[in-house]
Structure formats: structure tokens, C-alpha cells
Amino acid sequence: MTRIVRITRESFRMVRNNRVRGFIMILGIAVGVASLTMTICVSQGVYEKVMDTVNKQGLDLIQIRPGSDKFTGAPSGSRDVVSLVEDDVDVIRQHVGNIVAISPVKDRKEIEVKYGDKFTFTRVFGVTPIWAQIRDFDASKGSFISEEDMSFSARVCLIGQIVKKTLFGDADSIGQTIKIMDVPFTVKGELESKGTGAEGRDRDDRIIIPITTYTNRLFREIPLTQIVVTVKDTDKLNKTVEDISAVLRERHKISPGESDDFAMRTPQDLIDMAYGASRSLLHVLMVIAGITLLIAGIMIMNIMLASVSARRSEIGIRRALGARKNDILRQFIIESLLISLFGGILGTILGYCGSIILSSMNVAASNLTPLAFAAAIVSCSLIAVIFGIYPARKAANLNPVDILRG
């Protein structure tokens, strides 16, 4: 034990006395570990952001869209696929159990909205009053649309926080008149801030109007872009999905063996999608980080080989004074391990800082998980052993007689 402590102390001394060489090796490791740390943090952040969105919107939600793709259906607001209409909502409500609430949805994107000399392009949704309960998306100021608004196709709206800031700034928007496609609407309320959704869309950049107003006064469209449903018992969610599918297939006269003309998505689909996306991102970035660490390891090996040549006299004297091969071997491996660990700690700090910067700039979600630090320490230790063993063995195998004679 005393011998190991002495060798470790000697290794510290050598690293300290060769600051430039040590700094270059530490920096090389730090860059690779920083890449690895940011990779893990960003991957974990992406997954947890989607999971947070899923939890906020509820685990009892079913979304039905036109089209046949399991995850996306037709693009929301698409005019190309016509498979869902408001009568489908009535049929589902009447024939499917385990439903708490159901609402049809119509929407279009890039719609011009004006207030005075200010304007913006945003997404306009036509919904029913129950939609707020289903999507947990109520008014933070003012009030949500009512059944009376629906009955009279009232020209009232609720605006998202981005629309509010663009058109009104810090001024009060309630009661003001804006124009949606040159049709005047009274601002009845402001929507709660929700941030970015699971699909990457900013849910604060939108306007909500009664679905009857949407159909009768703006776009005069019959097809729906979405139907949203909440269930009573989440344990029966898959059974409810099957029942809705059976009802819609029968109503749409889809023969056995034919594909659905609609797509349903549940919270589990979003979770699976988030997991797949984060794993794919992790694999790609891990390859990049792995290549960086490989280059750093090769650099350490080359610098340590050069160090062996430069320290031949020292090695020869130590061997002549009684140092064993294993002592020399251990010293060089410990030096490699120390350098790698210093680089790992520095790289982890840089990686965490980089992740925080990316998150603060909204470039990518990130989570400062301890897993990143653990991965950094393990990878540094492996690099130290794998790339330090060859120079260490070369130093240990030097013949002290030949060294001292030379």
C-alpha cells in the first residue's frame, strides 16, 4: 500500500512538473467528455420535455385525425384529406362508453390577423367550450367561449400570449377588436401560456374561436382537422380506442382488410415517439462523442510515448535504484488516469455549462442528469487504461543497463 501511495504521489509530481504536456492531454479529454456530457443531457432533456407535455395534457387523451399515418395522420389543417366530420363526433358520443368529453376541432395556419397598424400570421382554431377542459387550456384573463357564443356564431376570440404581445404589447387586449382575414372579432380572453407542445409547435401562437363561427363566418368548411376525447378510466384507454375505431370504420364504410381513413394517437404513442426520438438522437451524438474521445485517447498515447523517450534517464535511474517493472508500469498508468480524470471533470463542467446555454437559448432542451457525470468518469477511466497501457508497458520494458550506458 505504501508503494502505491508513493507511486501515486510521484505521478502527481510528474503531471505538475509537465504542465504544458498535461494541459494539452487534459484539454483533449475535456473536449471529448464535454461532447459526451452535452449529448446525454440534450437527449434526456428532449425525452423529459415530451414527457412533461404528455403529463400536462393528460394521460386520458385520445386524438383522432384524418389520414392513415399512426402518429401524424394528415397535417393538421390539411385540406387534402376529408374523413372526419361533426356527425362522427355525435356517433362516437352515442355509441362509445368510457368517454368524459369529446370535441371537434377545425384549424388553419398562417392566417393574417390585424390590430390597427400591427399584424401577424397565426393559427386559428375553431373549437367548442368543452375543448378547454379536454386540453386543459383555459383563459388566463377574460373568459372562454360559451354555448351562447356557439349558438349565435359570435365573432369573439381568445388570443395566445405570442399573438397578444405582437398585437398589443403590454396593453390590455380584452374588449378590443381585431380582424381575422378582415372579419372583425372581439377579444374575449387571453389563453394561458403553454409553451412548445410535443410536436414542436408553439402553443402560445394561436387564436381560438367558436367552431360555428369558424364554419359560418370564416372558412365555411365541413371537414374536421381533429377530434379530441378524454376517457373516464385510463386502464380502458386501449379498449376505448378500439371501440372508436370500430364505430368510425363502420360509419365510413371501410371494408375488412382496408386501411383506416383516420388515425388515433394516445399518450403512449407520444411517449414511444419521444423515446424513439431521444434514442436516435443519443445514438447519433454518441458516435460523434465517441470519435472525439477516440481522437483524444490517441493523442494521449502519442504524447505519453514521446514522454517515455524524454524520460529515459529518469526511468533508468529509478530502475537502478530498485524500482520494479510494475512500479514504472503503474506510475505511467496512474499518470494517464489522473490526466483523464482531470480532463473528465473539466469536460463535465464544460458540458453542463454548454447544456445550460443551449437550454437558455431555446436551441435544445437539456437536463443536467448525474448520468452524464457517471458516463464521463467511466469513459475517462477506460481511455486512461486502453490508451495508457502501451506507453506504460514500453516504459516498464526499457532496459536500465542500456539506458545508463547510452
N, C-alpha and C positions, 0 to 999 in steps of 0.2 A: 504493500500500500504506500509506504514511504517513497519507493522508487517511482510509482505512478505520479504521486504528488510532485516530486522533483522534476519529472519529465514534463508535466503539465506547466509547472512554473517556468521551465526553460522555454517551452513553446510560446507562452505569453511574452516572454522577453524577446524572442526572435521576431514575433509579429510586431511588437512595439518598436524594435530597432530597425525594421524594414518597412517603414510607414508607407512609402510610395508604392512598393510592390503589393503590400497588404491592402492598401486603399483601392488599387486597380481591381484586385480579385474580389474584394467586398462589393465594389460598385457593380461588377459584372453579375454577381449573385443577386444583388439588390434589384437590378432591373428585371431579371427573370422572376423573382419572387413577387415583385410589385405587379407584374402582369398576371401571375397566378392568383394573387390575392384579389385583384380587381375582377378577374374572371369569375371567381367563386361568389364574390359579393354581388356583382351585377346579376348573375344567374339566379341567385337566391332572391334578390330583390324583385326581379321580373315575376318569379313564381309567387312570392308573397303579395305582390301588388294585385295580381289577378285574384288570388285567394281572398284578399281583403275586399275586392269589388264583389266577388261572389257572396261573401258573408253579408255585405251591406245590402245587396239587392235581395237576399234571402235564399234559403235552400229549398223553398217551396214553390219556386217559379218555373213555369213552362212557357217557352216562347215558340210560337208557330209562325213560320214564314213561307211565302210562296217559293216554289222550286224544289229540287230534289237533293241538293247537297246537304249532308247531315249537319254540318257545322254552320254554313253561311246561308244556305238557300239562295234566293235571288238577292242581289244587292238591295239593301233597304232603300225604298223609294223608287225601285226599278219599274219602268212601265212595260217591260218586256214579258213578264210572267204574270198571267192572270189566273189565279187559282183559289184565292181566298176572298170571300165577300161577307157582308154583315149577316146574311142569313146563316152562314156557317157558325157564327157566334151563338145565335139563337138555338141552333140544333145541338151544339155542344152543351150549352147550358141546360137544355131539356133532357138530354139522354146520357150524360156522363155524370157519375157521382163523384164525391170527394173533392168538389170544387168550391172554393170560398168566394172567389171573384173572377170575372173574365171581362176583358175589354178589347174592342177592336182598335187598331191604330192605323192611321194614314200619315205619310210624311213625304216631304220633298226637301232636297238640299239645294244650296246656293240660290236661295230666294232673296230678292232685294227688299230691304226694309229701310224706311226713311223716317227721320225726325228732324224737321226744319231743314238745315243745310247739311246735316250729317246723315250718313247712310252706311249700311253694312250688308253683307251677304251671309245668311244663316240658314239653319234647318228649321222648317215649320212642321209641327206635329199636330194632327187632329186626333183628339182623344175624348174619352168620356170621363165624368167625375170620378168614377171608381179607379181609374188609371193611377191616380195619385197614391191610393192605398196599395195597389199592386206593386208599383215600382218604388214606393217609399220616397216620393218626390213631391212634397207639398210646397206651399208658398211660405217663404221666409218673411214676406211682407205683403200686405193686402190679403186677397183670398183666391182660392182655386175656382175653376169654372163650376157652375151649378147645373142642376137639372133644368132650371128655368132658362139658363143660357142655351142649353141644348134645344129646348122646345122652340125658342124664338130664333135659333141660328144667330145668336147675338155676336156682334163684332167686338168681342172682348178677347184679351190675350194675357198670358203670363210670359215674362221675358227672363231668360237666363242671365247670370251675372256678367258674362262677357258682353252680351248684347246691351245690357244696362249700362256698363261702363263706357262702351263705344258710343252709344247714343246720348246718354245723359250725364256721364261722368259722376260727380258726387251729388248732383241734383236729384230731387225726388221725382220718380217716374210714375207713381200711382196717380191715375186720373188723366194722364197726358195722352195725347192722340198720336199714334204712329201710323205709317202707311205700309201695308204689306202688299206688294205688287199694285201700288197706288190705291188700294182699298183701305179706308180709314178704320183703325181699330183702337179701342180704349184700353190702356194698360190697367188691368185689374189687379195684378200682383207680380211679385218677383219670385223666381224659383230659388230654392235652396241651392247652395254651391255644392256640386258633386264631384268635380274634377274629371279625370280621364277614366273612361269605362274599360271593360275587359277587352273590347275590340280596338282600343287605342283612340277612340273618338272623345273629344272634349264635350262632356255632357252639360257644360255651362253655356255652350254656344248653340242656343236653341230658343224657339218660341212655341208656346202651347196655345192652341185654340180649340174650341168645341169641334168635335168631328162633324157635326151637322153644318157648322159654319164653313169648315174646310170643304165639304162636298157641295153645299148650296151657293156659297158666295165667292169661293176662290177657284178651285180646280175642277169641280163637277166630275169627280172620279168615283167609280163604283168599287174597283178592286181595293183590297186592304194590303198594306205592306207588312202587317204583323198582327197577330192575336196574342195577348198575354194572359196567362192564367195562374192563379195561386191555388194550392191544394190545402185541404184540411190536415191530412195525415201524410207526412213526408215518407213514411215507411211504405205507403202505397203509391208513391210517385210513379214508378215504372209501370204499375198496373193502370194508372190514370192515363199515362202516355199511350199505352196500348189501346185503351178504350177510345181515346180521342182519335187515334189513327184509324180504328175500325169504323167509327162514325163518319169521318171525313172521306175515307175510301168508298164507303157505300154511297154517300151523298154525291161524290164526284164521279161515281160510276167507273171506278178503277177495277179492272178485272184481276183475278188472282194471277200472280206472276208479273204483273205490270208494276213499274216503279211509282211511288207516290208523287203527286204533283205539289207536295208541300214538305216542309222539313221542320222537325221539332228539336229544340235544344233545351237541355236541363242543366242545373248547376254542375252535375257530374261531368257533362260534356265540356263545360268551361274549365273545370279542374283538370280533366285529361288533356285538354288543349294547352293549358298553362304548363302542365308538367312536361308535355312533349316539346313545347317551345323552349322552355328553360333547359331541358336536357340537350336539345340540339345546339342551343347557344353555348352551353357549357362544353360540349364536345369540341366544337369549332375553336373556341377560345383556349381550351386546354391544349389543343395541338399547337397553337401559336405560343402559349406559355411554355410548353414542353420543349419546343425548338429553341426558345430563348434560354431556358435553363441548360439545355444541352450545349449550346454555344458557350455559356458561362462556365460549365464544367470543363470543356476542352481548353478554355483559356486558363483556368486554374491549373490544369495538368501541365500545360506548356510552361507557365510561369514557375511552377514548382520544379519542373525538370531543369529549367535554367538556374533555379536556386540551388539545386543539388550540385550542379557544376561549379557554381560560385562558392559553395561551402565545402568543397572537397577537403581543404586543410583542416577545417573545424571538425569534420566527421572523422578524419584520420587521427587527429589528436585525441578525440573522445574515445575512439576505439582503442587507441594505445594506452589510455589511462584506465581501461577496464569496462567501457560501455559495451553492452552486448548488441547483437544484430537487432534483437527485439526492441531494445531501447531506442535505437535510431528509427526503426520502423514505426514505433508508437509515437515518437516525437513528431515525425512528419505527418502522420495521420491526425494527430491531435491539432497540429497547426492548421491542417486543411479543414478540420472540423470547426475550429474556432473561427476561422475566416468565413466559412459557410454560415455559421450561426450568426455572426455579426451581420453578414450580408442579409440573412433571412430576417433578422429583427428590423434592420433598416428598410428592407423591401416591404415588409408587412406594414410598417408605418407609412411608407410612401403609397402603398396600395390602398390602405384605408383612407388616406388623405385624398387620393385620386377618386375613390368611390364617393366620398362626401362631395367633392367638387362636381362630379357628374350628376349626382342626385340634386344638388342645389341649383344646377343649371338646367335641370329637367331634360338632360341628354339621355339618361338611363336611370331606372330605379335601382337602388342598391341597398343591401343590408349588411351591416358590419358584423358578420357572423364569426364566432370563435373558430368555426371550422376552417376558415381561411388561415388563421394563425397556426392551427394544428397541421394543416397541409403544408404550410411554409416550413415549419420545423422538420417535418418528416422528409420533405423533398431536399432540404439543405443537408440533412444528415446522410441521405443516400448519395447525393452529389459528392460530399466530402469523402465517403468511403470508396465509391466507384472510381472517381477521378483522382483521388489522392493515393490510392494503393500502389499504382505503378511507380510514381516518383518515390514513394516511401520505400518500396522494395528495391528500387535502383540504388537509393542512398544506403540502405542497410547492407546491400551486397558488395559495396565498394571494399576493396582490399586495402586495409590500413597500411600494410607494408609498401604496396605500390604507391599509395598516396604520399607517404612520408619520404619515399625515395625520390618521387617526382618533384 
